[in-house]
Amino acid sequence: MSKVSKNLKKIRTEKKMTQDALAEKIHVTRQAISNWENDKTKPDIESLEMLAEVLEVDIEELIYGEKKAVIVSQDKTK
């Protein structure tokens, strides 16, 4: 099972949302949500953006399971 499928199911259930409710909010079928959660297919980038918005998480959390820290390096040499 890919991380996206596992994370999607975990986040959706934590938000106490059914597959039907999520599908309706992002304008796909319940079967599409089921296929994503069962790793039969993967959501495209547009769907990932909508999923993140509806589930109130970052896309990184859907993909990686947690938000990745961004390390900013500043070059102090001139």
Phi, psi and omega in degrees: 000129180287162179297321182299313182296316180295315181293320179301311181296317181298311182294317180299315181290326176298326179276003180054046181245136177280164175299320179299314182296317179296315180301318180296321182291330181252010173063046172229177178275161175298326179297325177297315178299315179300316179297321178294316182290332179264011175061030175276325175220172179238144177291145176282174185298322178297317178293321177300319178298315180292320178300313180300317181295312182294320181275357178058048175225167175279154177303323180302323179293324176293321184279313187257344181098343177203159180285128179283136178286138178260122180261122180255122180255133178247126179275115184265004177275147180241000000 
